[in-house]
Amino acid sequence: MVIKNTKSFTAMKLIDAIINNPKESRKGWMLDIFEKNGLLNKSNQRFQFWQHENHPILLDGDETRFLQRLQYLHENPVRAGFVSLPQEWKYSSAIDFYTTGKGLLDLVA
């Protein structure tokens, strides 16, 4: 229920921000995609922002598993072709992790 509510809340806020941002040059393109996906699923009112599936993985003190998942997250912008290196993604913890060796690991230690 927490994930569902989080996805619902953030989707509404993000779509509202897209609609109301006069500087967003990709507004029509994004809203068209969200609306087309929303029509495919009857549980949507209009737009679908998030995928409905989620696959939670318990990170129960196993540092190896945690590091694998952290690397997976850091590599996503690279796999998508947005950047060449994980630390080049502006909003990623990879910036700290790869330059100082610190970051999310320090939060869980």
Contact map, one row per residue, 1 for C-alpha under 8 A:
1111100000000000000000000000000000000000000000000000000000000000000000000000000000000000000000000000000000000
1111110000000000000000000000000000000000000000000000000000000000000000000000000000000000000000000000000000000
1111111000000000000000000000000000000000000000000000000000000000000000000000000000000000000000000000000000000
1111111100000000000000000000000000000000000000000000000000000000000000000000000000000000000000000000000000000
1111111110000000000000000000000000000000000000000000000000000000000000000000000000000000000000000000000000000
0111111111000000000000000000000000000000000000000000000000000000000000000000000000000000000000000000000000000
0011111111100000000000000000000000000000000000000100000000000000000000000000000000000000000000000000000000000
0001111111110000000000000000000000000000000000000000000000000000000000000000000000000000000000000000000000000
0000111111111000000000000000000000000000000000000000000000000000000000000000000000000000000000000000000000000
0000011111111100000000000000000000000000000000000000000000000000000000000000000000000000000000000000000000000
0000001111111110000000000000000000000000000000011100000000000000000000000000000000000000000000000000000000000
0000000111111111000000000000000000000000000000000000000000000000000000000000000000000000000000000000000000000
0000000011111111100000000000000000000000000000000000000000000000000000000000000000000000000000000000000000000
0000000001111111110000000000000000000000000000000000000000000000000000000000000000000000000000000000000000000
0000000000111111111000000000001000000000000000001000000000000000000000000000000000000000000000000000000000000
0000000000011111111100000000000000000000000000000000000000000000000000000000000000000000000000000000000000000
0000000000001111111110000000000000000000000000000000000000000000000000000000000000000000000000000000000000000
0000000000000111111110010010000000000000000000000000000000000000000000000000000000000000000000000000000000000
0000000000000011111111000010000000000000000000000000000000000000000000000000000000000000000000000000000000000
0000000000000001111111000000000000000000000000000000000000000000000000000000000000000000000000000000000000000
0000000000000000111111110000000000000000000000000000000000000000000000000000000000000000000000000000000000000
0000000000000000001111111000000000000000000000000000000000000000000000000000000000000000000000000000000000000
0000000000000000000011111000000000000000000000000000000000000000000000000000000000000000000000000000000000000
0000000000000000010011111110000000000000000000000000000000000000000000000000000000000000000000000000000000000
0000000000000000000001111111000000000000000000000000000000000000000000000000000000000000000000000000000000000
0000000000000000000000011111110000000000000000000000000000000000000000000000000000000000000000000000000000000
0000000000000000011000011111111000000000000000000000000000000000000000000000000000000000000000000000000000000
0000000000000000000000001111111100000000000000000000000000000000000000000000000000000000000000000000000000000
0000000000000000000000000111111110000000000000000000000000000000000000000000000000000000000000000000000000000
0000000000000000000000000111111111000000000000000000000000000000000000000000000000000000000000000000000000000
0000000000000010000000000011111111100000000000100000000000000000000000000000000000000000000000000000000000000
0000000000000000000000000001111111110000000000000000000000000000000000000000000000000000000000000000000000000
0000000000000000000000000000111111111000000000000000000000000000000000000000000000000000000000000000000000000
0000000000000000000000000000011111111100000000111000000000000000000000000000000000000000000000000000000000000
0000000000000000000000000000001111111110000001110000000000000000000000000000000000000000000000000000000000000
0000000000000000000000000000000111111111000000100000000000000000000000000000000000000000000000000000000000000
0000000000000000000000000000000011111111100000110000000000000000000000000000000000000000000000000000000000000
0000000000000000000000000000000001111111110111110000000000000000000000000000000000000000000000000000000000000
0000000000000000000000000000000000111111110101100000000000000000000000000000000000000000000000000000000000000
0000000000000000000000000000000000011111110000000000000000000000000000000000000000000000000000000000000000000
0000000000000000000000000000000000001111111100000000000000000000000000000000000000000000000000000000000000000
0000000000000000000000000000000000000111111110000000000000000000000000000000000000000000000000000000000000000
0000000000000000000000000000000000000000111110000000000000000000000000000000000000000000000000000000000000000
0000000000000000000000000000000000000110111111110000000000000000000000000000000000000000000000000000000000000
0000000000000000000000000000000000000100011111100000000000000000000000000000000000000000000000000000000000000
0000000000000000000000000000000000100110000111110000000000000000000000000000000000000000000000000000000000000
0000000000000000000000000000001001111110000111111000000000000000000000000000000000000000000000000000000000000
0000000000100000000000000000000001101100000101111110000000000000000000000000000000000000000000000000000000000
0000000000100010000000000000000001000000000000111110000000000000000000000000000000000000000000000000000000000
0000001000100000000000000000000000000000000000011111000000000000000000000000000000000000000000000000000000000
0000000000000000000000000000000000000000000000011111110000000000000000000000000000000000000000000000000000000
0000000000000000000000000000000000000000000000000111110000000000000000000000000000000000000000000000000000000
0000000000000000000000000000000000000000000000000011111000000000000000000000000000000000000000000000000000000
0000000000000000000000000000000000000000000000000011111100000000000000000000000000000000000000000000000000000
0000000000000000000000000000000000000000000000000000111110000000000000000000000000000000000000000000000000000
0000000000000000000000000000000000000000000000000000011111000000000000000000000000000000000000000000000000000
0000000000000000000000000000000000000000000000000000001111100000000000000000000000000000000000000000000000000
0000000000000000000000000000000000000000000000000000000111110000000000000000000000000000000000000000000000000
0000000000000000000000000000000000000000000000000000000011111100110000000000000000000000000000000000000000000
0000000000000000000000000000000000000000000000000000000001111100000000000000000000000000000000000000000000000
0000000000000000000000000000000000000000000000000000000000111110010000000000000000000000000000000000000000000
0000000000000000000000000000000000000000000000000000000000111111110000000000000000000000000000000000000000000
0000000000000000000000000000000000000000000000000000000000001111111000000000000000000000000000000000000000000
0000000000000000000000000000000000000000000000000000000000000111111100000000000000000000000000000000000000000
0000000000000000000000000000000000000000000000000000000000100111111110000000000000000000000000000000000000000
0000000000000000000000000000000000000000000000000000000000101111111111000000000000000000000000000000000000000
0000000000000000000000000000000000000000000000000000000000000011111111100000000000000000000000000000000000000
0000000000000000000000000000000000000000000000000000000000000001111111110000000000000000000000000000000000000
0000000000000000000000000000000000000000000000000000000000000000111111111000000000000000000000000000000000000
0000000000000000000000000000000000000000000000000000000000000000011111111100000000000000000000000000000000000
0000000000000000000000000000000000000000000000000000000000000000001111111110000000000000000000000000000000000
0000000000000000000000000000000000000000000000000000000000000000000111111111000000000000000000000000000000000
0000000000000000000000000000000000000000000000000000000000000000000011111111000000000000000000000000000000000
0000000000000000000000000000000000000000000000000000000000000000000001111111110000000110000111000000000000000
0000000000000000000000000000000000000000000000000000000000000000000000111111111000001100000000000000000000000
0000000000000000000000000000000000000000000000000000000000000000000000011111111100000100000000000000000000000
0000000000000000000000000000000000000000000000000000000000000000000000000111111111100100100000000000000000000
0000000000000000000000000000000000000000000000000000000000000000000000000111111111111100000000000000000000000
0000000000000000000000000000000000000000000000000000000000000000000000000011111111000000000000000000000000000
0000000000000000000000000000000000000000000000000000000000000000000000000001111111100000000000000000000000000
0000000000000000000000000000000000000000000000000000000000000000000000000000111111110000000000000000000000000
0000000000000000000000000000000000000000000000000000000000000000000000000000111111110000100000000000000000000
0000000000000000000000000000000000000000000000000000000000000000000000000000110111111101100000000000000000000
0000000000000000000000000000000000000000000000000000000000000000000000000000010011111101000000000000000000000
0000000000000000000000000000000000000000000000000000000000000000000000000010010000111111100000000000000000000
0000000000000000000000000000000000000000000000000000000000000000000000000111110000111111100101100000000000000
0000000000000000000000000000000000000000000000000000000000000000000000000100000000001111110111110110000000000
0000000000000000000000000000000000000000000000000000000000000000000000000000000000111111110000100000000000000
0000000000000000000000000000000000000000000000000000000000000000000000000000100001101111111101100000000000000
0000000000000000000000000000000000000000000000000000000000000000000000000000000000000011111100100000000000000
0000000000000000000000000000000000000000000000000000000000000000000000000000000000000000111110000000000000000
0000000000000000000000000000000000000000000000000000000000000000000000000100000000000110111111100000000000000
0000000000000000000000000000000000000000000000000000000000000000000000000100000000000010001111111000001100000
0000000000000000000000000000000000000000000000000000000000000000000000000100000000000110100111111110001000000
0000000000000000000000000000000000000000000000000000000000000000000000000000000000000111110111111110000000000
0000000000000000000000000000000000000000000000000000000000000000000000000000000000000010000011111111111000000
0000000000000000000000000000000000000000000000000000000000000000000000000000000000000000000011111111111100000
0000000000000000000000000000000000000000000000000000000000000000000000000000000000000010000001111111110000000
0000000000000000000000000000000000000000000000000000000000000000000000000000000000000010000001111111110000000
0000000000000000000000000000000000000000000000000000000000000000000000000000000000000000000000011111111000000
0000000000000000000000000000000000000000000000000000000000000000000000000000000000000000000000011111111000000
0000000000000000000000000000000000000000000000000000000000000000000000000000000000000000000000011111111111000
0000000000000000000000000000000000000000000000000000000000000000000000000000000000000000000011011001111111100
0000000000000000000000000000000000000000000000000000000000000000000000000000000000000000000010001000011111110
0000000000000000000000000000000000000000000000000000000000000000000000000000000000000000000000000000011111111
0000000000000000000000000000000000000000000000000000000000000000000000000000000000000000000000000000011111111
0000000000000000000000000000000000000000000000000000000000000000000000000000000000000000000000000000001111111
0000000000000000000000000000000000000000000000000000000000000000000000000000000000000000000000000000000111111
0000000000000000000000000000000000000000000000000000000000000000000000000000000000000000000000000000000011111
